[in-house]
Amino acid sequence: MDTTLMRTVTLATALGTGVLGGVFVGFSTFVMPGLDRLAASDAVRAMQAINVTAPRGLAVPLVVSGLGSLAVGGWAFARSSGSARALLVAGALTGVVALGVTAAYHVPRNDALGRVDAGSAAAAAAWQGYAPGWVAMNHVRAALSLASAGLLVAGAVRAG
């Protein structure tokens, strides 16, 4: 693959992971704390509504960062060298791991919360079992996404 094209893919991937990281930070710092101020039934109902629209809103950055990370990682491993290679591979791997956290942790929990009757007595227990772990792992995927963006930009700069 041409190095100009690869730099473009790398920077687009960094943009995608950076956007995701920003969204995840927003959720950790004000969306989830705001939902925690609501009654559990209202918090469950609101998060259920968010989880219906979030996949559509995040589809482009998720696809760009996922496919881009795979392309950049493979290209850097095969065609790059030195510190640029290390930065690009590390950035690609952290991007893939961030998506793995989303797929393996957040999606199943979001799906389970979607099956909760927000008006039921079980809603409070469901929210208490959902929110703390969800936020903790959201911090993880935010950090991974932002680290990926930084590493990819640094690798693109280093690669010249």
N, C-alpha and C positions, 0 to 999 in steps of 0.2 A: 504494500500500500504506500502511496506517495506520502512523504513526510508532511507536506502542506495539508493534505487531507487528514492525516492522522492528528496533526495539531488542532485542526478544526473539530474533529471528533472528540479529542481530549478536552478542549475548552467547552464544548457543548455538554459533555458529560459532567465536567466540573460545575457548570451552571445548573444542570439538573440536580446534582447532589447538594449543591448549595441552596437551591430553592427548597428542596425537601428538608434540609437541615433547619432552615428558617421556619418552615411550617411547623416542624416538630418542636422547636423551641417555643414558638407561639402557643402551641397546645400545652406544653409543660408549664409555661409561666403565667398564662392568663386564661386560657379556655377551661382547662380542667379545674384550676382553683375557683373560677367563676361558677362552674357546674357544682362544685362542692358546697357552694353557698346556698344552693337550692334544696328543696325537699328532695329526698331520694327519688320519689316517683317522677318529679319534674326533671331531675338530672338524667335518669334513665331515658325518659322520653326524648330529651334534647340530644343525648348522645346517640340514640337510635336514629334520629333525623340526620345528625351529622354523618353517621356511618353509611347512610344511604347516598349522600351526595359526595362525600370525600373521595371515593374511588374514581368517580368521573372527573373531579377537579384535579386529582393528582395523577391521572393516567399518563399524561405526556411526560412530566418529570420522572415518573417511575420507569417508564419504558426507556426514555433517553438514558437515564443513569444506569439502568440494568444492562441494556444492550451495549451501551457505550463502555461501561466498565469491563465487560467481557472482551470487547474489541481492543480497547486500549491495553488491557493486561496481556492479552495474547500477542499483540503487536510489539509491545515493549519487551516482553520476555524473549521474543524471537529476533527482534531487529534492533533493539537499543542496547546500550551498555553503560556501565559506570553508575554514577549517582542518579542520572536521569532515569535509567532503567529501574533502579531501586525505588525512586519516588513514584514513578508511574505504576509499577506493579503494586506497591503499597496502597496507592490511591485507588486503584481498581479493586483490590481485595477488600479494602474497607467499605467501598461502595457496594460490593456484592454482599458483604456481611450485613450492612445496614438493611438491605432489601430482604435478606434472610431473616432478620429479626422481625421485620414487618410481616413476612409471610408465615413464619413459624410461631410467632407469639401474638402479635396484634390482631391479625385477621381472625384466627379462631376465637379469641376472646370477644372481638366485636360481633362475630356471628352469634356467639352464645348470648351476649347481652341483647341482641336483636330478637331473641326468642322469649325474653322476659316480658311478662305482662306488667307494664309500667304502673298500672293501677292496683296491682295486687300487693298483698302483705309481704310477699317475697322480694319486692323491688328494693327495699332498703338493704337487705342482706346481699342481694345481687350487686348493688352498687358498692357496698363496703368490700366485697370480694373482688371487685373489678378495678376500681379506680387506683388504689395505691400501687399495685403491681404494674398496671398499665402505664402509669406516670413514670415509675422507675425505669421500666424498659424503654419508654419513650425518650428519656434522657439519654439512654445508651444509643438508640438509633439516631438521635439528633447529633450527638458527639461524633459518631461514626460518619454520618453524612457530611458534616462540616469538615472533619479531618480529611475525608476523601476529596472534597473540593479543594482544600488547601494543598494537599499532596499532588493532585493532578495539575494544578496551576504551576506549582513549583517544578514539577517534572517537565512540563511543557516549556517553561522558561529555561531550565537547565539543558534541555535537549537542543535549544537554540533554534 
